[in-house]
Structures are given as structure tokens and as C-alpha cells.
Amino acid sequence: MDIQEYIESGILETYVLGMASEAEARELLHFKEKYPQVQTALHELENDLELIAERMAITPPPGTWSKIEASINELTAIPEYEQLRLKEPGKENGYDFKTANRDYIEVAESQSTHMTIHKSWKWVFAAVFVLGKIFLACAIYFYLENRQAQQQIQELKTELRQNHLR
């Protein structure tokens, strides 16, 4: 096996980005120990990716942490409610849904069963929904940044090969 061909195969990039399979990672670590060229190429690639990440880093707007902290503090400040006793059919004691529905949102509409949630939980659900959208947007953004970084690495490698051949 030509070691230079192995280095240029893209396995080093796959390994550094954490996308290599377990077998590929073991093979790379074996070659890293056996061939100094692999170790050098891997070290250079890691340094290049670190430089790219530093140059492309985006700092969050000022006050972001305080907004997150305030939202968390607001959620934890919700008072606890006493446990409800549900009314069994045929009994007069227990919880009466008709008088308490002004504080609860009915989730499931069914003739035989009811599920209610206190209105204060709607903010928790809204926060989870919004955070889910934020995490989705971040995942898409970082995926696109990763693809762009991979393209730039390939372009830099091609440029280095061309410069090396001259």
C-alpha cells in the first residue's frame, strides 16, 4: 500500500471530523504509529482545522447568556401545586373538572377520558418548542459550515499539491 495514497484518500479528514468507523479509526491509529508521514499529515490537518475554526468562529451577541439565564430562572420560579384528587364515577368527593377547567387546558378531547394540564405549563411547552427550533437551526448552520470547511480543505490540498508539483 502506498502511504501517500492512503493519506490523500480522505480517511484523515474523516477521522478528524469524527465520522470514521471504528475499523477505519483503528487502521489509522495503526498507520500513525507505523508511518511518521501519517502522524505528520494528521497533525497538520488538525492544526489546519483548528485555524479554520478560529477564523470562522462567531461570537454570540452581548447579553445572550443573561437572557438564557433569565428564562431559566423564570421557569424555575413556577410555584408547585397541591396534588389533585380525581373524582371517581359515583362519588361526590374528589376533584371537579367543571369548576376547575378555568385553570386548565384540555389536551385530549374524548368522551370517556380527560387529560388536563395547568395553564402555567404552556410556557414550558412553548420554551421547549422554541429551543427545539433554535437547536435545529444551529445544527443546520454547523452542518453547512462543516461542508464549507471540507470544501476549503480540499481546495487547499489541491492548491498545495499543485504548488508542490511546480
PyMOL commands that place a pseudoatom at each C-alpha (Angstrom):
pseudoatom trace, name=CA, resn=MET, resi=1, chain=A, elem=C, hetatm=0, pos=[0.000, 0.000, 0.000]
pseudoatom trace, name=CA, resn=ASP, resi=2, chain=A, elem=C, hetatm=0, pos=[1.295, 3.423, -0.958]
pseudoatom trace, name=CA, resn=ILE, resi=3, chain=A, elem=C, hetatm=0, pos=[1.243, 5.524, 2.221]
pseudoatom trace, name=CA, resn=GLN, resi=4, chain=A, elem=C, hetatm=0, pos=[0.904, 8.825, 0.328]
pseudoatom trace, name=CA, resn=GLU, resi=5, chain=A, elem=C, hetatm=0, pos=[-2.129, 7.441, -1.472]
pseudoatom trace, name=CA, resn=TYR, resi=6, chain=A, elem=C, hetatm=0, pos=[-3.606, 6.437, 1.904]
pseudoatom trace, name=CA, resn=ILE, resi=7, chain=A, elem=C, hetatm=0, pos=[-3.044, 9.951, 3.275]
pseudoatom trace, name=CA, resn=GLU, resi=8, chain=A, elem=C, hetatm=0, pos=[-4.727, 11.533, 0.244]
pseudoatom trace, name=CA, resn=SER, resi=9, chain=A, elem=C, hetatm=0, pos=[-7.691, 9.116, 0.361]
pseudoatom trace, name=CA, resn=GLY, resi=10, chain=A, elem=C, hetatm=0, pos=[-9.613, 11.360, 2.768]
pseudoatom trace, name=CA, resn=ILE, resi=11, chain=A, elem=C, hetatm=0, pos=[-9.503, 8.985, 5.707]
pseudoatom trace, name=CA, resn=LEU, resi=12, chain=A, elem=C, hetatm=0, pos=[-7.575, 11.522, 7.804]
pseudoatom trace, name=CA, resn=GLU, resi=13, chain=A, elem=C, hetatm=0, pos=[-10.310, 14.129, 7.312]
pseudoatom trace, name=CA, resn=THR, resi=14, chain=A, elem=C, hetatm=0, pos=[-12.962, 11.561, 8.122]
pseudoatom trace, name=CA, resn=TYR, resi=15, chain=A, elem=C, hetatm=0, pos=[-11.131, 10.630, 11.310]
pseudoatom trace, name=CA, resn=VAL, resi=16, chain=A, elem=C, hetatm=0, pos=[-10.540, 14.227, 12.446]
pseudoatom trace, name=CA, resn=LEU, resi=17, chain=A, elem=C, hetatm=0, pos=[-14.201, 15.126, 11.864]
pseudoatom trace, name=CA, resn=GLY, resi=18, chain=A, elem=C, hetatm=0, pos=[-15.262, 12.086, 13.922]
pseudoatom trace, name=CA, resn=MET, resi=19, chain=A, elem=C, hetatm=0, pos=[-17.013, 10.356, 11.049]
pseudoatom trace, name=CA, resn=ALA, resi=20, chain=A, elem=C, hetatm=0, pos=[-14.656, 7.383, 10.683]
pseudoatom trace, name=CA, resn=SER, resi=21, chain=A, elem=C, hetatm=0, pos=[-15.916, 3.933, 11.534]
pseudoatom trace, name=CA, resn=GLU, resi=22, chain=A, elem=C, hetatm=0, pos=[-14.297, 2.020, 14.364]
pseudoatom trace, name=CA, resn=ALA, resi=23, chain=A, elem=C, hetatm=0, pos=[-12.322, -0.147, 11.920]
pseudoatom trace, name=CA, resn=GLU, resi=24, chain=A, elem=C, hetatm=0, pos=[-11.098, 2.893, 9.980]
pseudoatom trace, name=CA, resn=ALA, resi=25, chain=A, elem=C, hetatm=0, pos=[-10.033, 4.616, 13.202]
pseudoatom trace, name=CA, resn=ARG, resi=26, chain=A, elem=C, hetatm=0, pos=[-8.107, 1.531, 14.360]
pseudoatom trace, name=CA, resn=GLU, resi=27, chain=A, elem=C, hetatm=0, pos=[-6.408, 1.251, 10.978]
pseudoatom trace, name=CA, resn=LEU, resi=28, chain=A, elem=C, hetatm=0, pos=[-5.461, 4.936, 11.026]
pseudoatom trace, name=CA, resn=LEU, resi=29, chain=A, elem=C, hetatm=0, pos=[-4.053, 4.725, 14.543]
pseudoatom trace, name=CA, resn=HIS, resi=30, chain=A, elem=C, hetatm=0, pos=[-2.022, 1.673, 13.474]
pseudoatom trace, name=CA, resn=PHE, resi=31, chain=A, elem=C, hetatm=0, pos=[-0.629, 3.532, 10.452]
pseudoatom trace, name=CA, resn=LYS, resi=32, chain=A, elem=C, hetatm=0, pos=[0.019, 6.582, 12.606]
pseudoatom trace, name=CA, resn=GLU, resi=33, chain=A, elem=C, hetatm=0, pos=[2.283, 4.507, 14.844]
pseudoatom trace, name=CA, resn=LYS, resi=34, chain=A, elem=C, hetatm=0, pos=[3.952, 2.732, 11.916]
pseudoatom trace, name=CA, resn=TYR, resi=35, chain=A, elem=C, hetatm=0, pos=[4.450, 5.640, 9.472]
pseudoatom trace, name=CA, resn=PRO, resi=36, chain=A, elem=C, hetatm=0, pos=[5.690, 9.080, 10.576]
pseudoatom trace, name=CA, resn=GLN, resi=37, chain=A, elem=C, hetatm=0, pos=[4.202, 10.611, 7.395]
pseudoatom trace, name=CA, resn=VAL, resi=38, chain=A, elem=C, hetatm=0, pos=[0.692, 9.711, 8.590]
pseudoatom trace, name=CA, resn=GLN, resi=39, chain=A, elem=C, hetatm=0, pos=[1.357, 11.213, 12.005]
pseudoatom trace, name=CA, resn=THR, resi=40, chain=A, elem=C, hetatm=0, pos=[2.700, 14.420, 10.422]
pseudoatom trace, name=CA, resn=ALA, resi=41, chain=A, elem=C, hetatm=0, pos=[-0.212, 14.693, 7.973]
pseudoatom trace, name=CA, resn=LEU, resi=42, chain=A, elem=C, hetatm=0, pos=[-2.713, 14.102, 10.767]
pseudoatom trace, name=CA, resn=HIS, resi=43, chain=A, elem=C, hetatm=0, pos=[-1.068, 16.749, 12.943]
pseudoatom trace, name=CA, resn=GLU, resi=44, chain=A, elem=C, hetatm=0, pos=[-1.068, 19.272, 10.073]
pseudoatom trace, name=CA, resn=LEU, resi=45, chain=A, elem=C, hetatm=0, pos=[-4.719, 18.551, 9.307]
pseudoatom trace, name=CA, resn=GLU, resi=46, chain=A, elem=C, hetatm=0, pos=[-5.724, 19.029, 12.933]
pseudoatom trace, name=CA, resn=ASN, resi=47, chain=A, elem=C, hetatm=0, pos=[-3.849, 22.348, 13.050]
pseudoatom trace, name=CA, resn=ASP, resi=48, chain=A, elem=C, hetatm=0, pos=[-5.442, 23.490, 9.784]
pseudoatom trace, name=CA, resn=LEU, resi=49, chain=A, elem=C, hetatm=0, pos=[-8.930, 22.655, 11.010]
pseudoatom trace, name=CA, resn=GLU, resi=50, chain=A, elem=C, hetatm=0, pos=[-8.268, 24.461, 14.274]
pseudoatom trace, name=CA, resn=LEU, resi=51, chain=A, elem=C, hetatm=0, pos=[-7.163, 27.580, 12.371]
pseudoatom trace, name=CA, resn=ILE, resi=52, chain=A, elem=C, hetatm=0, pos=[-10.246, 27.425, 10.149]
pseudoatom trace, name=CA, resn=ALA, resi=53, chain=A, elem=C, hetatm=0, pos=[-12.490, 27.047, 13.192]
pseudoatom trace, name=CA, resn=GLU, resi=54, chain=A, elem=C, hetatm=0, pos=[-10.845, 30.020, 14.902]
pseudoatom trace, name=CA, resn=ARG, resi=55, chain=A, elem=C, hetatm=0, pos=[-11.254, 32.224, 11.827]
pseudoatom trace, name=CA, resn=MET, resi=56, chain=A, elem=C, hetatm=0, pos=[-14.883, 31.220, 11.252]
pseudoatom trace, name=CA, resn=ALA, resi=57, chain=A, elem=C, hetatm=0, pos=[-15.971, 31.443, 14.894]
pseudoatom trace, name=CA, resn=ILE, resi=58, chain=A, elem=C, hetatm=0, pos=[-18.959, 33.666, 15.552]
pseudoatom trace, name=CA, resn=THR, resi=59, chain=A, elem=C, hetatm=0, pos=[-19.315, 35.234, 18.964]
pseudoatom trace, name=CA, resn=PRO, resi=60, chain=A, elem=C, hetatm=0, pos=[-22.876, 35.426, 20.282]
pseudoatom trace, name=CA, resn=PRO, resi=61, chain=A, elem=C, hetatm=0, pos=[-24.407, 38.869, 20.722]
pseudoatom trace, name=CA, resn=PRO, resi=62, chain=A, elem=C, hetatm=0, pos=[-23.804, 40.521, 24.093]
pseudoatom trace, name=CA, resn=GLY, resi=63, chain=A, elem=C, hetatm=0, pos=[-26.450, 39.714, 26.656]
pseudoatom trace, name=CA, resn=THR, resi=64, chain=A, elem=C, hetatm=0, pos=[-27.258, 36.268, 25.261]
pseudoatom trace, name=CA, resn=TRP, resi=65, chain=A, elem=C, hetatm=0, pos=[-26.185, 34.466, 28.410]
pseudoatom trace, name=CA, resn=SER, resi=66, chain=A, elem=C, hetatm=0, pos=[-28.205, 36.804, 30.646]
pseudoatom trace, name=CA, resn=LYS, resi=67, chain=A, elem=C, hetatm=0, pos=[-31.329, 36.200, 28.513]
pseudoatom trace, name=CA, resn=ILE, resi=68, chain=A, elem=C, hetatm=0, pos=[-30.905, 32.436, 28.770]
pseudoatom trace, name=CA, resn=GLU, resi=69, chain=A, elem=C, hetatm=0, pos=[-30.299, 32.668, 32.499]
pseudoatom trace, name=CA, resn=ALA, resi=70, chain=A, elem=C, hetatm=0, pos=[-33.387, 34.874, 32.972]
pseudoatom trace, name=CA, resn=SER, resi=71, chain=A, elem=C, hetatm=0, pos=[-35.540, 32.394, 31.031]
pseudoatom trace, name=CA, resn=ILE, resi=72, chain=A, elem=C, hetatm=0, pos=[-34.305, 29.502, 33.145]
pseudoatom trace, name=CA, resn=ASN, resi=73, chain=A, elem=C, hetatm=0, pos=[-34.861, 31.440, 36.358]
pseudoatom trace, name=CA, resn=GLU, resi=74, chain=A, elem=C, hetatm=0, pos=[-38.387, 32.304, 35.232]
pseudoatom trace, name=CA, resn=LEU, resi=75, chain=A, elem=C, hetatm=0, pos=[-39.159, 28.641, 34.559]
pseudoatom trace, name=CA, resn=THR, resi=76, chain=A, elem=C, hetatm=0, pos=[-37.827, 27.524, 37.942]
pseudoatom trace, name=CA, resn=ALA, resi=77, chain=A, elem=C, hetatm=0, pos=[-39.872, 30.166, 39.763]
pseudoatom trace, name=CA, resn=ILE, resi=78, chain=A, elem=C, hetatm=0, pos=[-43.185, 28.468, 38.894]
pseudoatom trace, name=CA, resn=PRO, resi=79, chain=A, elem=C, hetatm=0, pos=[-44.949, 27.563, 42.186]
pseudoatom trace, name=CA, resn=GLU, resi=80, chain=A, elem=C, hetatm=0, pos=[-45.778, 23.974, 42.996]
pseudoatom trace, name=CA, resn=TYR, resi=81, chain=A, elem=C, hetatm=0, pos=[-49.429, 22.986, 43.207]
pseudoatom trace, name=CA, resn=GLU, resi=82, chain=A, elem=C, hetatm=0, pos=[-51.033, 20.582, 45.596]
pseudoatom trace, name=CA, resn=GLN, resi=83, chain=A, elem=C, hetatm=0, pos=[-51.726, 17.116, 44.301]
pseudoatom trace, name=CA, resn=LEU, resi=84, chain=A, elem=C, hetatm=0, pos=[-55.157, 16.702, 42.785]
pseudoatom trace, name=CA, resn=ARG, resi=85, chain=A, elem=C, hetatm=0, pos=[-57.608, 14.020, 43.815]
pseudoatom trace, name=CA, resn=LEU, resi=86, chain=A, elem=C, hetatm=0, pos=[-59.569, 12.757, 40.843]
pseudoatom trace, name=CA, resn=LYS, resi=87, chain=A, elem=C, hetatm=0, pos=[-63.275, 12.166, 41.173]
pseudoatom trace, name=CA, resn=GLU, resi=88, chain=A, elem=C, hetatm=0, pos=[-64.296, 8.570, 40.708]
pseudoatom trace, name=CA, resn=PRO, resi=89, chain=A, elem=C, hetatm=0, pos=[-67.614, 7.854, 38.998]
pseudoatom trace, name=CA, resn=GLY, resi=90, chain=A, elem=C, hetatm=0, pos=[-70.434, 7.677, 41.524]
pseudoatom trace, name=CA, resn=LYS, resi=91, chain=A, elem=C, hetatm=0, pos=[-68.580, 9.533, 44.325]
pseudoatom trace, name=CA, resn=GLU, resi=92, chain=A, elem=C, hetatm=0, pos=[-69.306, 13.069, 45.452]
pseudoatom trace, name=CA, resn=ASN, resi=93, chain=A, elem=C, hetatm=0, pos=[-65.822, 13.694, 46.918]
pseudoatom trace, name=CA, resn=GLY, resi=94, chain=A, elem=C, hetatm=0, pos=[-62.801, 14.417, 44.785]
pseudoatom trace, name=CA, resn=TYR, resi=95, chain=A, elem=C, hetatm=0, pos=[-61.792, 16.768, 42.046]
pseudoatom trace, name=CA, resn=ASP, resi=96, chain=A, elem=C, hetatm=0, pos=[-64.455, 18.514, 39.984]
pseudoatom trace, name=CA, resn=PHE, resi=97, chain=A, elem=C, hetatm=0, pos=[-63.372, 19.156, 36.399]
pseudoatom trace, name=CA, resn=LYS, resi=98, chain=A, elem=C, hetatm=0, pos=[-66.261, 21.536, 35.650]
pseudoatom trace, name=CA, resn=THR, resi=99, chain=A, elem=C, hetatm=0, pos=[-65.267, 24.133, 38.243]
pseudoatom trace, name=CA, resn=ALA, resi=100, chain=A, elem=C, hetatm=0, pos=[-61.521, 23.801, 37.725]
pseudoatom trace, name=CA, resn=ASN, resi=101, chain=A, elem=C, hetatm=0, pos=[-61.394, 23.993, 33.935]
pseudoatom trace, name=CA, resn=ARG, resi=102, chain=A, elem=C, hetatm=0, pos=[-60.789, 27.724, 34.065]
pseudoatom trace, name=CA, resn=ASP, resi=103, chain=A, elem=C, hetatm=0, pos=[-57.213, 26.957, 35.277]
pseudoatom trace, name=CA, resn=TYR, resi=104, chain=A, elem=C, hetatm=0, pos=[-56.507, 24.055, 32.925]
pseudoatom trace, name=CA, resn=ILE, resi=105, chain=A, elem=C, hetatm=0, pos=[-56.247, 23.461, 29.216]
pseudoatom trace, name=CA, resn=GLU, resi=106, chain=A, elem=C, hetatm=0, pos=[-57.929, 20.328, 27.938]
pseudoatom trace, name=CA, resn=VAL, resi=107, chain=A, elem=C, hetatm=0, pos=[-55.445, 18.375, 25.826]
pseudoatom trace, name=CA, resn=ALA, resi=108, chain=A, elem=C, hetatm=0, pos=[-57.341, 15.278, 24.743]
pseudoatom trace, name=CA, resn=GLU, resi=109, chain=A, elem=C, hetatm=0, pos=[-60.951, 15.528, 23.693]
pseudoatom trace, name=CA, resn=SER, resi=110, chain=A, elem=C, hetatm=0, pos=[-62.594, 12.226, 24.382]
pseudoatom trace, name=CA, resn=GLN, resi=111, chain=A, elem=C, hetatm=0, pos=[-65.965, 11.292, 25.779]
pseudoatom trace, name=CA, resn=SER, resi=112, chain=A, elem=C, hetatm=0, pos=[-64.657, 8.741, 28.251]
pseudoatom trace, name=CA, resn=THR, resi=113, chain=A, elem=C, hetatm=0, pos=[-61.327, 10.198, 29.437]
pseudoatom trace, name=CA, resn=HIS, resi=114, chain=A, elem=C, hetatm=0, pos=[-59.906, 13.676, 30.023]
pseudoatom trace, name=CA, resn=MET, resi=115, chain=A, elem=C, hetatm=0, pos=[-56.345, 14.868, 30.313]
pseudoatom trace, name=CA, resn=THR, resi=116, chain=A, elem=C, hetatm=0, pos=[-55.761, 18.370, 31.599]
pseudoatom trace, name=CA, resn=ILE, resi=117, chain=A, elem=C, hetatm=0, pos=[-52.606, 20.412, 32.019]
pseudoatom trace, name=CA, resn=HIS, resi=118, chain=A, elem=C, hetatm=0, pos=[-52.212, 23.511, 34.149]
pseudoatom trace, name=CA, resn=LYS, resi=119, chain=A, elem=C, hetatm=0, pos=[-52.016, 26.696, 32.061]
pseudoatom trace, name=CA, resn=SER, resi=120, chain=A, elem=C, hetatm=0, pos=[-48.642, 27.657, 33.508]
pseudoatom trace, name=CA, resn=TRP, resi=121, chain=A, elem=C, hetatm=0, pos=[-47.112, 24.656, 31.714]
pseudoatom trace, name=CA, resn=LYS, resi=122, chain=A, elem=C, hetatm=0, pos=[-47.924, 26.192, 28.332]
pseudoatom trace, name=CA, resn=TRP, resi=123, chain=A, elem=C, hetatm=0, pos=[-44.849, 28.430, 28.764]
pseudoatom trace, name=CA, resn=VAL, resi=124, chain=A, elem=C, hetatm=0, pos=[-42.697, 25.373, 29.404]
pseudoatom trace, name=CA, resn=PHE, resi=125, chain=A, elem=C, hetatm=0, pos=[-44.014, 23.725, 26.238]
pseudoatom trace, name=CA, resn=ALA, resi=126, chain=A, elem=C, hetatm=0, pos=[-43.502, 26.964, 24.294]
pseudoatom trace, name=CA, resn=ALA, resi=127, chain=A, elem=C, hetatm=0, pos=[-39.919, 27.245, 25.599]
pseudoatom trace, name=CA, resn=VAL, resi=128, chain=A, elem=C, hetatm=0, pos=[-39.162, 23.628, 24.647]
pseudoatom trace, name=CA, resn=PHE, resi=129, chain=A, elem=C, hetatm=0, pos=[-40.614, 24.250, 21.185]
pseudoatom trace, name=CA, resn=VAL, resi=130, chain=A, elem=C, hetatm=0, pos=[-38.566, 27.430, 20.672]
pseudoatom trace, name=CA, resn=LEU, resi=131, chain=A, elem=C, hetatm=0, pos=[-35.386, 25.773, 21.966]
pseudoatom trace, name=CA, resn=GLY, resi=132, chain=A, elem=C, hetatm=0, pos=[-36.002, 22.867, 19.598]
pseudoatom trace, name=CA, resn=LYS, resi=133, chain=A, elem=C, hetatm=0, pos=[-36.196, 25.284, 16.664]
pseudoatom trace, name=CA, resn=ILE, resi=134, chain=A, elem=C, hetatm=0, pos=[-33.020, 27.057, 17.828]
pseudoatom trace, name=CA, resn=PHE, resi=135, chain=A, elem=C, hetatm=0, pos=[-31.149, 23.748, 18.113]
pseudoatom trace, name=CA, resn=LEU, resi=136, chain=A, elem=C, hetatm=0, pos=[-32.402, 22.710, 14.671]
pseudoatom trace, name=CA, resn=ALA, resi=137, chain=A, elem=C, hetatm=0, pos=[-31.187, 25.998, 13.178]
pseudoatom trace, name=CA, resn=CYS, resi=138, chain=A, elem=C, hetatm=0, pos=[-27.803, 25.565, 14.885]
pseudoatom trace, name=CA, resn=ALA, resi=139, chain=A, elem=C, hetatm=0, pos=[-27.498, 22.000, 13.605]
pseudoatom trace, name=CA, resn=ILE, resi=140, chain=A, elem=C, hetatm=0, pos=[-28.234, 23.103, 10.042]
pseudoatom trace, name=CA, resn=TYR, resi=141, chain=A, elem=C, hetatm=0, pos=[-25.839, 26.039, 10.337]
pseudoatom trace, name=CA, resn=PHE, resi=142, chain=A, elem=C, hetatm=0, pos=[-22.981, 23.912, 11.668]
pseudoatom trace, name=CA, resn=TYR, resi=143, chain=A, elem=C, hetatm=0, pos=[-23.646, 21.237, 9.068]
pseudoatom trace, name=CA, resn=LEU, resi=144, chain=A, elem=C, hetatm=0, pos=[-23.342, 23.815, 6.296]
pseudoatom trace, name=CA, resn=GLU, resi=145, chain=A, elem=C, hetatm=0, pos=[-20.227, 25.307, 7.911]
pseudoatom trace, name=CA, resn=ASN, resi=146, chain=A, elem=C, hetatm=0, pos=[-18.717, 21.829, 8.111]
pseudoatom trace, name=CA, resn=ARG, resi=147, chain=A, elem=C, hetatm=0, pos=[-19.387, 21.218, 4.419]
pseudoatom trace, name=CA, resn=GLN, resi=148, chain=A, elem=C, hetatm=0, pos=[-17.841, 24.566, 3.557]
pseudoatom trace, name=CA, resn=ALA, resi=149, chain=A, elem=C, hetatm=0, pos=[-14.785, 23.793, 5.691]
pseudoatom trace, name=CA, resn=GLN, resi=150, chain=A, elem=C, hetatm=0, pos=[-14.389, 20.418, 3.965]
pseudoatom trace, name=CA, resn=GLN, resi=151, chain=A, elem=C, hetatm=0, pos=[-14.557, 22.116, 0.570]
pseudoatom trace, name=CA, resn=GLN, resi=152, chain=A, elem=C, hetatm=0, pos=[-11.952, 24.662, 1.647]
pseudoatom trace, name=CA, resn=ILE, resi=153, chain=A, elem=C, hetatm=0, pos=[-9.678, 21.887, 2.898]
pseudoatom trace, name=CA, resn=GLN, resi=154, chain=A, elem=C, hetatm=0, pos=[-9.990, 20.101, -0.429]
pseudoatom trace, name=CA, resn=GLU, resi=155, chain=A, elem=C, hetatm=0, pos=[-9.227, 23.336, -2.286]
pseudoatom trace, name=CA, resn=LEU, resi=156, chain=A, elem=C, hetatm=0, pos=[-6.209, 23.990, -0.077]
pseudoatom trace, name=CA, resn=LYS, resi=157, chain=A, elem=C, hetatm=0, pos=[-4.950, 20.435, -0.595]
pseudoatom trace, name=CA, resn=THR, resi=158, chain=A, elem=C, hetatm=0, pos=[-5.345, 20.774, -4.337]
pseudoatom trace, name=CA, resn=GLU, resi=159, chain=A, elem=C, hetatm=0, pos=[-3.534, 24.098, -4.265]
pseudoatom trace, name=CA, resn=LEU, resi=160, chain=A, elem=C, hetatm=0, pos=[-0.739, 22.634, -2.122]
pseudoatom trace, name=CA, resn=ARG, resi=161, chain=A, elem=C, hetatm=0, pos=[-0.368, 19.663, -4.486]
pseudoatom trace, name=CA, resn=GLN, resi=162, chain=A, elem=C, hetatm=0, pos=[-0.205, 21.994, -7.473]
pseudoatom trace, name=CA, resn=ASN, resi=163, chain=A, elem=C, hetatm=0, pos=[2.362, 24.196, -5.745]
pseudoatom trace, name=CA, resn=HIS, resi=164, chain=A, elem=C, hetatm=0, pos=[4.354, 21.154, -4.716]
pseudoatom trace, name=CA, resn=LEU, resi=165, chain=A, elem=C, hetatm=0, pos=[4.398, 19.793, -8.280]
pseudoatom trace, name=CA, resn=ARG, resi=166, chain=A, elem=C, hetatm=0, pos=[5.706, 23.098, -9.682]
for i in range(1, 166): cmd.bond("trace and resi %d" % i, "trace and resi %d" % (i + 1))
show_as sticks, trace
zoom trace
